[in-house]
Amino acid sequence: MGKSRLENKGLLQIKFILSFVVLISFLSQCFNLALALRNETNRLALLDLNDQLVVDGSPAGALTSWNASLHFCEWEGVRCGPQVIALRLTGMKLDGSISSSIGNLSFLREANLSDNGLQGSIPREFGQLRRLRFLNLSYNNLQGNIPMELTNCSNLQWIDLNYNTLSGKIPFGLGNNMKNLIGLSLSGNNLSGSTPSSLGNLSLLGDLQLVDNQLEGNIAFSLGRLLNLKILAIGQNNLSGAIPSSIYNLSSLIYFGMATNKLSGDLAPEIGIAFPKLEALHIGDNQFTGNIPISVTNITGLEEFDINTNGFSGSVPENIGNLKNLELFTIDYNHLGTGKRGDLEFLSSLSNCSLLKVLAIHENRLDGVLPDSVANLSTQLDVLLMGGNRISGRIPEEIGNLVKLTHLHLSGNSLTGNVPTSIRKLQNLGFFDLSLNSFSGNIPSDIGNLSQLSDLYLNDNNLEGRLPLTLRKCKNMQFMDLSGNKLGGSISDQLIDGFESLIILKYGMRGLISPEGDIYSYGILLLEMITGKRPTDDLFHDGLSLHDFCKRALQEQLEEVVDFRLLKRINEKSQKIRHGVGEQNIYGEMWEFLVSFTKVGVACSIEVPIERMKIEDAITELHSIKARLNMLIHRKG
């Protein structure tokens, strides 16, 4: 009896083991079947995605590696683990649209299709991807609204839809359902409405970028709850009102950008204490008023300070030089200055900022003598803009220490003395403006050493003498205004070579005139350059003008009236090009350019004002002549 029980027990155990093996085998088959089904679902979704993509105008199958010769996990831009978990198709010149089948890639964690030319709308099916953590569709041509279904992706950590043409409002649900979001970038679209107050619920958010949209209304007070926020970029919208007091709770901020809105009010006096980690403050082009808070000088890590084009007034903090890391300081187009001699004392402290590259203080009410310490500013300085103030005194000779300057603008002040000869050291200078001051003496020949110079404005001073011949060496010169001085001689006697690149030239005029008068004078200057003659020469009497002289020559024989030095120059240039490319009709082509140039001069100097060529049309035509001439000069055989 006992033996029988043992045998039965053994049989039961064997049956149990066999049943377990069968169960395991069945489950394994089910798993394999499910895996095969998932694989097929992934493969078909990818193929459907590929079918709607286009590369270089070739539709269907844009991604050539996506074919049956390889497992889909080996296709370009696809990563598996073992299901498709990432699509990385950035910068592949893809056009077409995003297939709704992307919603079938249920294990997808990362979708990066940025920097392509994708069109159409963002598929609602993205909302099915509950495992999605990273979505980047930036720099495409996607249209329509941001789908509300995207808020179902509660595991999303980063959304980047920058620079598309998306419209509509920012979905309110973004702030309610996406508690894991660290970065939200929606800049460069056509989004409208207000900033949703629900964004204040995104407690982990560190990067919020809504720049260059059409957002309006006040800045949401709730944004002050985003205590982990490091980047707040909401510039280039239509936001209005004051900065909410709650924003000053964001002590982790590194970048504070609200430029180009309609924001108003004062900056909080404690701003320098509220944002101890701030590296960039950009609030230019708004309607802010009040003083620059002295506490700003406590933000020792500040690199960029831009408050241009507002209504700030009062003094600039004298110890602004405490900001040793400062690279950009732009306070232009405000009402800064007290009208007292101490307005410029802050300039001396800025000599402590050895990294400073851009200093713009122009168009304010800053008074006082230009301190010699301006020459002690950073040798890294690239842009120095101080025009449109009440600055007097002389430019220190040591200005030549600022060897990296590309822009020097001191126009519209009360500066006197000579133009310093040390400017010859500013070999990178491209823009040089000393206009509307009281400089005297000759134009220094050292300007001719500035080979990069393209814009020269010395107009409306008390300069005298003849133009230095060294100006011929400024081959990149495009705009030159020397009017409103006491210069002598004919422009064509002194600058024939500048004709190749010069677009706008004003010389010898004084005072403000009408646009029609301005274009007339410009036309006469062009004709002077071509003929080497001036309107006051003895040749022109009994009703014959320089304009008539050149107009007749265009109809008969222009070569007879062209200045011999210009003819020589054209001949030399023609021979040089002909030797380089082996073409025989170069002189004829060069001559056609001169004919076109003369026609512009004649059209601008017609006696009846309303019949004269408009200045914008003259510039367009001269740009065209210059472009064609450059093509000829640089032609290669």
C-alpha positions as CSV (number, residue, x, y, z in Angstrom):
1,M,0.0,0.0,0.0
2,G,2.8,2.4,0.9
3,K,4.7,1.4,-2.3
4,S,1.6,2.3,-4.4
5,R,1.3,5.7,-2.8
6,L,5.0,6.5,-3.5
7,E,4.5,5.4,-7.1
8,N,1.4,7.7,-7.5
9,K,3.3,10.6,-5.9
10,G,6.2,10.0,-8.3
11,L,3.8,10.1,-11.3
12,L,2.2,13.3,-10.0
13,Q,5.6,14.9,-9.8
14,I,6.5,13.8,-13.3
15,K,3.2,15.1,-14.6
16,F,3.8,18.4,-12.9
17,I,7.3,18.7,-14.3
18,L,6.0,17.9,-17.8
19,S,3.2,20.4,-17.5
20,F,5.6,23.0,-16.3
21,V,7.9,22.3,-19.3
22,V,4.9,22.5,-21.6
23,L,3.8,25.8,-20.0
24,I,7.3,27.2,-20.3
25,S,7.5,26.1,-23.9
26,F,4.1,27.7,-24.6
27,L,5.0,31.0,-22.9
28,S,8.3,31.0,-24.8
29,Q,6.5,30.6,-28.1
30,C,4.0,33.3,-27.1
31,F,6.9,35.6,-26.2
32,N,8.7,34.9,-29.5
33,L,5.4,35.4,-31.4
34,A,4.9,38.7,-29.6
35,L,8.4,39.7,-30.2
36,A,8.0,38.8,-33.9
37,L,4.8,40.9,-34.0
38,R,6.5,43.8,-32.4
39,N,9.4,43.5,-34.7
40,E,7.1,43.5,-37.7
41,T,5.2,46.5,-36.3
42,N,8.5,48.4,-35.9
43,R,9.6,47.5,-39.4
44,L,6.4,48.5,-41.0
45,A,6.2,51.8,-39.1
46,L,9.7,52.6,-40.1
47,L,9.0,51.8,-43.8
48,D,5.9,53.9,-43.7
49,L,7.9,56.8,-42.2
50,N,10.5,56.4,-44.9
51,D,7.8,56.4,-47.7
52,Q,6.7,59.9,-46.7
53,L,10.2,61.3,-46.6
54,V,12.0,63.0,-49.5
55,V,15.7,63.7,-50.2
56,D,16.8,66.1,-52.9
57,G,13.4,65.9,-54.5
58,S,13.4,62.1,-54.8
59,P,10.2,60.7,-53.1
60,A,9.7,57.2,-51.6
61,G,12.6,55.4,-49.9
62,A,14.6,58.5,-49.1
63,L,16.7,56.6,-46.6
64,T,18.4,54.1,-48.9
65,S,19.8,51.9,-46.1
66,W,16.3,51.2,-44.9
67,N,15.8,48.1,-47.0
68,A,15.3,44.3,-46.7
69,S,19.1,43.6,-46.9
70,L,19.6,44.7,-43.3
71,H,17.7,44.2,-40.1
72,F,15.8,47.4,-39.3
73,C,18.0,47.8,-36.1
74,E,20.9,48.3,-38.4
75,W,19.2,51.0,-40.5
76,E,20.8,54.4,-40.5
77,G,19.6,56.5,-37.5
78,V,17.8,53.7,-35.8
79,R,18.8,52.3,-32.4
80,C,17.2,49.3,-30.8
81,G,17.2,47.7,-27.4
82,P,15.8,45.3,-28.7
83,Q,12.8,47.3,-29.9
84,V,13.3,50.7,-31.6
85,I,14.1,53.1,-28.8
86,A,15.7,55.9,-30.7
87,L,15.4,57.7,-34.1
88,R,18.3,60.0,-34.8
89,L,17.8,61.6,-38.3
90,T,19.2,65.1,-37.7
91,G,20.6,67.1,-40.5
92,M,19.9,64.6,-43.3
93,K,18.3,67.1,-45.7
94,L,14.9,65.3,-45.3
95,D,11.8,66.8,-46.8
96,G,8.3,65.5,-46.8
97,S,6.2,64.9,-43.8
98,I,6.3,62.8,-40.6
99,S,4.1,59.7,-40.9
100,S,1.4,59.1,-38.3
101,S,2.9,55.5,-38.1
102,I,5.5,56.9,-35.8
103,G,2.9,56.4,-33.0
104,N,3.4,52.6,-33.5
105,L,7.0,52.7,-32.3
106,S,5.7,52.2,-28.7
107,F,9.1,51.7,-27.1
108,L,10.5,54.9,-28.6
109,R,12.4,57.0,-26.1
110,E,14.2,59.5,-28.4
111,A,13.0,61.1,-31.6
112,N,15.4,63.6,-33.2
113,L,14.5,64.8,-36.7
114,S,15.9,68.2,-36.3
115,D,17.6,70.4,-38.9
116,N,15.8,69.1,-41.9
117,G,13.1,70.5,-44.2
118,L,10.1,68.5,-42.9
119,Q,6.6,70.0,-43.6
120,G,3.1,69.3,-42.6
121,S,1.8,69.1,-39.0
122,I,3.2,67.3,-36.0
123,P,1.3,63.9,-35.9
124,R,-1.1,63.6,-33.0
125,E,0.1,60.0,-32.8
126,F,3.2,61.2,-30.9
127,G,0.8,61.2,-27.9
128,Q,0.8,57.3,-28.0
129,L,4.5,57.2,-27.2
130,R,4.3,57.0,-23.4
131,R,7.9,56.0,-23.1
132,L,9.2,59.1,-25.0
133,R,11.7,61.2,-23.1
134,F,13.4,63.3,-25.8
135,L,11.6,65.0,-28.7
136,N,13.5,67.3,-31.1
137,L,11.8,68.5,-34.3
138,S,13.6,71.9,-34.4
139,Y,14.7,73.7,-37.5
140,N,12.1,72.3,-39.9
141,N,9.1,73.8,-41.7
142,L,6.4,72.1,-39.6
143,Q,3.0,73.9,-39.4
144,G,-0.2,73.9,-37.5
145,N,-0.8,73.7,-33.7
146,I,1.2,71.8,-31.1
147,P,-1.0,68.7,-30.7
148,M,-2.7,68.5,-27.3
149,E,-2.1,64.7,-27.4
150,L,1.6,65.4,-26.8
151,T,0.8,66.1,-23.2
152,N,0.0,62.4,-22.8
153,C,3.8,61.8,-23.0
154,S,4.2,62.2,-19.3
155,N,7.8,60.8,-19.3
156,L,9.0,63.6,-21.6
157,Q,12.1,65.4,-20.3
158,W,12.9,67.6,-23.3
159,I,10.8,69.2,-26.0
160,D,12.5,71.2,-28.7
161,L,10.3,72.5,-31.5
162,N,12.4,75.6,-32.2
163,Y,12.3,77.4,-35.5
164,N,9.3,75.9,-37.4
165,T,6.2,77.8,-38.4
166,L,3.9,76.4,-35.7
167,S,0.9,78.5,-34.7
168,G,-1.9,78.6,-32.2
169,K,-1.5,78.7,-28.4
170,I,0.9,76.8,-26.1
171,P,-1.1,73.8,-24.9
172,F,-2.2,74.5,-21.3
173,G,-1.7,70.8,-20.5
174,L,2.0,71.0,-20.9
175,G,2.2,72.3,-17.4
176,N,-0.2,69.9,-15.9
177,N,0.8,66.5,-17.2
178,M,4.5,66.7,-17.9
179,K,6.0,66.9,-14.5
180,N,9.3,65.4,-15.7
181,L,10.0,68.1,-18.2
182,I,13.5,69.7,-17.9
183,G,13.7,71.7,-21.1
184,L,10.9,73.3,-23.2
185,S,12.1,75.2,-26.4
186,L,9.4,76.7,-28.7
187,S,11.3,79.7,-30.1
188,G,11.1,80.9,-33.7
189,N,7.5,80.0,-34.4
190,N,4.2,81.9,-34.7
191,L,2.7,81.0,-31.4
192,S,0.2,83.4,-29.9
193,G,-1.8,83.9,-26.8
194,S,-0.3,84.2,-23.3
195,T,2.3,82.2,-21.4
196,P,0.2,79.5,-19.7
197,S,0.2,79.8,-15.9
198,S,0.4,76.0,-15.8
199,L,4.0,76.2,-16.8
200,G,4.7,77.2,-13.2
201,N,3.9,73.5,-12.3
202,L,7.0,72.2,-14.1
203,S,9.1,72.1,-10.9
204,L,12.0,70.4,-12.6
205,L,12.2,72.8,-15.6
206,G,15.6,74.3,-16.1
207,D,15.4,75.7,-19.6
208,L,12.4,77.7,-21.0
209,Q,12.8,79.2,-24.4
210,L,9.8,81.0,-26.1
211,V,11.8,83.6,-28.1
212,D,10.6,85.1,-31.4
213,N,6.9,84.3,-31.3
214,Q,3.7,86.4,-31.0
215,L,3.0,85.9,-27.3
216,E,1.2,88.7,-25.6
217,G,-0.1,89.8,-22.2
218,N,1.7,89.8,-18.9
219,I,4.5,87.4,-17.9
220,A,2.8,84.7,-15.9
221,F,3.4,85.2,-12.2
222,S,3.6,81.5,-11.7
223,L,6.9,81.3,-13.5
224,G,8.4,82.5,-10.3
225,R,7.8,79.0,-8.9
226,L,10.4,77.4,-11.3
227,L,13.2,77.4,-8.7
228,N,15.4,75.1,-10.9
229,L,15.2,77.4,-13.9
230,K,18.5,78.4,-15.3
231,I,17.5,79.8,-18.7
232,L,14.5,82.1,-19.2
233,A,14.4,83.3,-22.8
234,I,11.1,85.0,-23.8
235,G,12.4,87.9,-26.0
236,Q,11.0,89.0,-29.3
237,N,7.3,88.8,-28.5
238,N,4.6,91.3,-27.6
239,L,4.7,90.8,-23.8
240,S,3.7,93.8,-21.8
241,G,3.5,95.0,-18.2
242,A,6.2,94.9,-15.5
243,I,8.5,92.0,-14.6
244,P,6.5,90.1,-11.9
245,S,8.1,90.3,-8.4
246,S,8.0,86.5,-8.3
247,I,10.6,86.3,-11.0
248,Y,13.2,87.6,-8.6
249,N,12.9,84.3,-6.7
250,L,14.7,82.5,-9.5
251,S,18.1,82.5,-7.9
252,S,19.4,79.7,-10.2
253,L,19.1,81.8,-13.3
254,I,22.1,82.0,-15.6
255,Y,20.4,83.6,-18.6
256,F,17.7,86.2,-18.3
257,G,16.4,87.3,-21.7
258,M,13.3,89.5,-22.3
259,A,14.5,91.8,-25.1
260,T,12.2,93.2,-27.8
261,N,8.9,93.2,-26.0
262,K,6.7,96.0,-24.6
263,L,7.7,95.5,-21.0
264,S,7.8,98.5,-18.6
265,G,8.6,99.6,-15.1
266,D,11.8,99.6,-13.1
267,L,14.3,96.9,-12.4
268,A,14.1,95.8,-8.8
269,P,16.9,97.4,-6.7
270,E,17.9,93.9,-5.4
271,I,18.3,92.4,-8.8
272,G,22.1,91.9,-8.2
273,I,21.3,89.9,-5.0
274,A,18.4,87.9,-6.5
275,F,20.4,86.6,-9.4
276,P,23.9,85.8,-8.0
277,K,24.6,83.2,-10.7
278,L,23.6,85.3,-13.7
279,E,25.9,85.3,-16.7
280,A,23.7,87.2,-19.3
281,L,21.0,89.9,-18.9
282,H,19.2,90.9,-22.1
283,I,16.3,93.3,-21.7
284,G,17.0,95.7,-24.6
285,D,14.3,97.2,-26.8
286,N,11.5,97.5,-24.2
287,Q,10.0,100.4,-22.2
288,F,11.9,100.1,-18.9
289,T,12.6,103.2,-16.9
290,G,14.4,104.2,-13.7
291,N,18.0,103.8,-12.8
292,I,20.5,101.0,-13.4
293,P,20.4,99.3,-10.0
294,I,23.8,99.6,-8.2
295,S,23.4,96.0,-7.0
296,V,24.1,94.8,-10.6
297,T,27.8,95.2,-9.8
298,N,27.5,92.3,-7.3
299,I,26.8,89.8,-10.1
300,T,30.5,89.0,-10.4
301,G,30.0,86.3,-13.0
302,L,28.0,88.6,-15.4
303,E,29.3,88.4,-19.0
304,E,26.7,90.2,-21.0
305,F,24.7,93.2,-19.9
306,D,22.3,94.6,-22.5
307,I,19.7,97.2,-21.7
308,N,19.7,99.1,-25.0
309,T,16.7,101.1,-26.3
310,N,14.8,101.7,-23.2
311,G,14.1,104.7,-21.0
312,F,16.8,104.2,-18.3
313,S,18.1,107.5,-16.8
314,G,20.5,108.6,-14.1
315,S,24.1,107.6,-13.7
316,V,25.9,104.5,-14.8
317,P,27.3,102.8,-11.6
318,E,30.9,104.0,-11.2
319,N,32.1,100.5,-10.0
320,I,30.7,98.7,-13.0
321,G,34.3,97.5,-13.5
322,N,33.7,95.0,-10.7
323,L,32.3,92.8,-13.3
324,K,35.6,91.3,-14.3
325,N,34.0,88.7,-16.7
326,L,32.1,91.3,-18.7
327,E,32.3,90.8,-22.4
328,L,29.3,92.9,-23.6
329,F,28.1,96.1,-22.1
330,T,25.4,97.8,-24.2
331,I,23.4,100.7,-22.7
332,D,22.8,102.6,-25.9
333,Y,19.6,104.5,-26.8
334,N,18.5,105.4,-23.3
335,H,18.5,108.7,-21.3
336,L,21.5,108.0,-19.2
337,G,23.5,110.9,-17.9
338,T,23.0,113.7,-15.4
339,G,24.4,116.5,-17.5
340,K,27.4,116.8,-15.1
341,R,31.0,116.2,-15.7
342,G,31.1,113.0,-13.8
343,D,28.9,111.1,-16.3
344,L,31.9,109.3,-17.8
345,E,33.7,108.2,-14.7
346,F,32.5,104.6,-15.1
347,L,34.7,104.3,-18.2
348,S,37.8,104.2,-16.0
349,S,36.5,101.3,-14.0
350,L,35.8,99.3,-17.2
351,S,39.5,99.1,-17.8
352,N,39.4,96.3,-15.2
353,C,37.3,94.2,-17.6
354,S,40.0,92.6,-19.7
355,L,37.5,90.4,-21.6
356,L,35.3,93.2,-22.8
357,K,34.6,93.0,-26.6
358,V,31.6,95.2,-27.1
359,L,31.0,98.6,-25.4
360,A,28.0,100.6,-26.7
361,I,27.0,103.8,-24.8
362,H,25.9,105.9,-27.8
363,E,22.7,107.9,-28.0
364,N,22.4,108.9,-24.3
365,R,22.9,112.2,-22.4
366,L,26.4,111.4,-21.1
367,D,28.4,114.6,-20.5
368,G,32.0,115.3,-19.8
369,V,35.5,115.2,-21.2
370,L,36.6,111.9,-22.9
371,P,39.0,110.4,-20.4
372,D,42.4,109.2,-21.5
373,S,41.5,105.9,-19.8
374,V,39.4,105.0,-22.8
375,A,42.6,103.9,-24.4
376,N,43.1,101.5,-21.4
377,L,40.0,99.5,-22.3
378,S,40.4,95.8,-23.1
379,T,42.7,95.0,-25.9
380,Q,40.0,92.4,-26.9
381,L,37.6,95.3,-27.6
382,D,35.9,94.8,-31.0
383,V,33.2,97.4,-31.0
384,L,33.3,100.9,-29.3
385,L,30.2,103.0,-29.9
386,M,30.1,106.4,-28.0
387,G,28.3,108.7,-30.5
388,G,25.3,110.8,-29.9
389,N,26.3,112.1,-26.4
390,R,27.7,115.3,-25.0
391,I,31.3,114.2,-24.9
392,S,34.0,116.8,-25.3
393,G,37.8,116.9,-25.4
394,R,40.2,115.1,-27.7
395,I,40.7,111.5,-28.7
396,P,43.8,110.3,-26.9
397,E,46.7,109.3,-29.1
398,E,46.8,106.0,-27.2
399,I,43.5,104.9,-28.9
400,G,45.8,102.9,-31.1
401,N,46.2,100.4,-28.3
402,L,42.8,99.0,-29.1
403,V,44.2,97.0,-31.9
404,K,41.2,94.6,-32.4
405,L,38.7,97.3,-33.0
406,T,36.5,96.8,-36.0
407,H,33.9,99.5,-35.2
408,L,34.7,103.0,-33.8
409,H,31.8,105.4,-33.6
410,L,32.2,108.8,-31.9
411,S,29.8,110.8,-34.1
412,G,27.5,113.5,-32.8
413,N,29.6,114.8,-29.8
414,S,31.7,117.9,-29.2
415,L,35.1,116.4,-29.7
416,T,37.9,118.7,-31.0
417,G,41.5,118.5,-32.0
418,N,43.1,116.5,-34.8
419,V,42.3,113.0,-35.8
420,P,45.0,111.0,-34.0
421,T,47.7,109.4,-36.3
422,S,47.7,106.3,-34.1
423,I,44.7,105.0,-35.8
424,R,47.1,103.4,-38.3
425,K,47.5,100.7,-35.7
426,L,43.8,99.8,-35.9
427,Q,44.4,97.3,-38.8
428,N,41.0,95.6,-38.3
429,L,38.9,98.7,-38.4
430,G,36.0,98.5,-40.9
431,F,33.7,101.2,-39.6
432,F,35.1,104.6,-38.6
433,D,32.7,107.4,-37.8
434,L,33.9,110.8,-36.4
435,S,31.1,112.8,-38.0
436,L,29.3,115.8,-36.5
437,N,32.0,116.9,-34.2
438,S,34.6,119.8,-34.3
439,F,37.7,118.0,-35.5
440,S,40.2,120.2,-37.3
441,G,43.4,119.9,-39.3
442,N,44.1,117.6,-42.2
443,I,42.7,114.1,-42.7
444,P,45.7,112.0,-41.6
445,S,47.3,109.9,-44.3
446,D,47.5,107.1,-41.8
447,I,43.9,106.2,-42.7
448,G,45.2,104.7,-45.9
449,N,46.8,102.0,-43.8
450,L,43.4,100.7,-42.8
451,S,43.0,98.0,-45.4
452,Q,39.8,96.6,-44.0
453,L,38.0,100.0,-43.9
454,S,34.6,99.9,-45.7
455,D,32.8,102.8,-44.0
456,L,34.4,106.2,-43.4
457,Y,32.4,109.2,-42.0
458,L,34.3,112.4,-41.3
459,N,31.5,114.7,-42.4
460,D,30.5,117.9,-40.6
461,N,33.7,118.8,-38.9
462,N,36.3,121.5,-39.6
463,L,38.8,119.4,-41.5
464,E,40.8,121.1,-44.2
465,G,43.4,120.5,-46.9
466,R,43.4,117.9,-49.6
467,L,42.5,114.3,-49.4
468,P,45.5,112.0,-48.7
469,L,46.3,109.9,-51.7
470,T,46.8,107.0,-49.3
471,L,43.0,106.6,-49.3
472,R,43.4,104.8,-52.6
473,K,44.8,101.9,-50.7
474,C,41.4,101.3,-48.9
475,K,40.2,98.9,-51.6
476,N,37.2,97.8,-49.5
477,M,35.8,101.3,-49.1
478,Q,32.1,101.3,-49.9
479,F,30.6,104.3,-48.1
480,M,32.6,107.5,-47.5
481,D,31.1,110.9,-46.4
482,L,33.5,113.8,-46.2
483,S,31.0,116.5,-46.7
484,G,30.6,119.6,-44.5
485,N,34.3,120.3,-44.1
486,K,36.7,122.7,-45.7
487,L,38.5,120.3,-48.0
488,G,40.0,121.5,-51.3
489,G,40.7,120.1,-54.7
490,S,38.6,117.9,-57.0
491,I,37.6,114.4,-55.8
492,S,38.6,113.0,-59.1
493,D,42.1,114.5,-58.8
494,Q,42.6,112.5,-55.6
495,L,40.6,109.3,-55.8
496,I,40.1,107.6,-59.1
497,D,41.0,104.1,-57.9
498,G,38.2,104.0,-55.4
499,F,35.7,103.6,-58.2
500,E,35.9,99.8,-58.1
501,S,34.3,99.4,-54.7
502,L,32.8,102.7,-53.7
503,I,29.0,102.8,-53.5
504,I,28.2,106.1,-51.7
505,L,30.5,109.1,-51.7
506,K,29.7,112.6,-50.3
507,Y,32.3,115.3,-50.7
508,G,32.4,119.1,-50.3
509,M,28.8,119.7,-49.3
510,R,27.8,121.4,-46.0
511,G,24.6,121.4,-44.2
512,L,21.4,119.5,-44.5
513,I,19.6,119.3,-47.8
514,S,16.6,117.5,-49.3
515,P,16.8,113.9,-50.6
516,E,16.5,115.3,-54.1
517,G,19.3,117.8,-53.5
518,D,21.4,115.1,-51.9
519,I,21.1,112.7,-54.9
520,Y,21.8,115.6,-57.3
521,S,25.1,116.3,-55.4
522,Y,25.9,112.6,-55.5
523,G,25.3,112.4,-59.2
524,I,27.6,115.4,-59.8
525,L,30.3,113.7,-57.7
526,L,30.1,110.6,-59.8
527,L,30.5,112.7,-63.0
528,E,33.5,114.5,-61.4
529,M,35.1,111.1,-60.7
530,I,34.6,110.1,-64.3
531,T,35.7,113.3,-66.1
532,G,38.1,114.8,-63.7
533,K,36.3,118.1,-64.1
534,R,34.3,120.2,-61.6
535,P,31.0,122.1,-62.3
536,T,32.9,125.4,-61.8
537,D,35.5,124.8,-64.4
538,D,35.8,127.4,-67.2
539,L,34.6,124.8,-69.7
540,F,31.1,125.1,-68.4
541,H,29.5,128.4,-69.5
542,D,26.7,129.6,-71.8
543,G,24.3,127.0,-70.4
544,L,26.6,124.0,-70.7
545,S,26.8,122.1,-67.4
546,L,28.7,119.0,-66.3
547,H,25.5,117.1,-66.5
548,D,24.9,118.1,-70.1
549,F,28.5,117.5,-71.0
550,C,28.3,113.9,-69.9
551,K,24.9,113.3,-71.3
552,R,26.0,114.3,-74.7
553,A,29.2,112.2,-74.4
554,L,27.0,109.1,-73.7
555,Q,25.2,109.7,-77.0
556,E,28.4,110.4,-78.9
557,Q,31.8,109.5,-77.7
558,L,32.2,109.0,-73.9
559,E,35.9,108.1,-74.2
560,E,36.7,111.7,-75.2
561,V,35.5,113.1,-71.9
562,V,36.8,110.5,-69.5
563,D,39.7,111.6,-67.3
564,F,42.9,110.2,-68.8
565,R,44.0,108.8,-65.4
566,L,40.8,106.7,-65.3
567,L,41.4,105.5,-68.9
568,K,44.9,104.5,-67.9
569,R,43.5,102.6,-64.9
570,I,40.9,100.8,-66.9
571,N,43.5,99.8,-69.5
572,E,45.9,98.5,-66.8
573,K,43.2,96.5,-65.1
574,S,42.0,95.1,-68.5
575,Q,45.5,93.9,-69.4
576,K,45.9,92.3,-66.0
577,I,42.7,90.4,-66.3
578,R,43.3,89.4,-69.9
579,H,46.7,87.9,-69.1
580,G,45.1,85.9,-66.3
581,V,42.2,84.4,-68.3
582,G,43.2,84.7,-71.9
583,E,40.1,86.7,-73.1
584,Q,40.4,89.5,-75.6
585,N,37.3,91.6,-75.0
586,I,38.1,92.5,-71.4
587,Y,38.5,96.2,-72.2
588,G,35.1,96.3,-73.8
589,E,33.5,94.8,-70.8
590,M,35.3,97.2,-68.5
591,W,34.1,100.0,-70.6
592,E,30.5,98.9,-70.4
593,F,30.8,99.2,-66.6
594,L,32.0,102.8,-67.0
595,V,29.1,103.6,-69.3
596,S,26.7,102.2,-66.7
597,F,28.4,104.2,-64.0
598,T,28.1,107.4,-66.1
599,K,24.4,106.7,-66.8
600,V,23.7,106.6,-63.0
601,G,25.6,109.9,-62.6
602,V,23.6,111.6,-65.3
603,A,20.3,110.2,-64.0
604,C,21.0,111.5,-60.6
605,S,21.9,115.0,-61.7
606,I,18.9,115.9,-63.9
607,E,17.9,119.6,-63.3
608,V,14.3,118.9,-62.5
609,P,14.2,117.3,-58.9
610,I,11.2,115.0,-59.5
611,E,12.9,113.5,-62.6
612,R,16.1,112.5,-60.8
613,M,16.8,108.8,-60.0
614,K,15.9,107.9,-56.4
615,I,18.7,107.2,-54.0
616,E,17.6,103.6,-53.4
617,D,17.5,102.9,-57.1
618,A,21.0,104.4,-57.5
619,I,22.4,102.3,-54.8
620,T,20.8,99.1,-56.3
621,E,22.2,99.9,-59.7
622,L,25.7,100.6,-58.3
623,H,25.6,97.4,-56.3
624,S,24.8,95.5,-59.5
625,I,27.6,97.2,-61.3
626,K,30.0,96.4,-58.5
627,A,28.9,92.8,-58.4
628,R,29.4,92.3,-62.2
629,L,32.7,94.1,-62.0
630,N,33.9,91.8,-59.2
631,M,32.9,88.8,-61.1
632,L,35.0,90.0,-64.0
633,I,38.0,90.8,-61.9
634,H,37.9,87.4,-60.1
635,R,37.1,85.4,-63.2
636,K,39.2,82.3,-63.6
637,G,39.9,80.4,-66.8
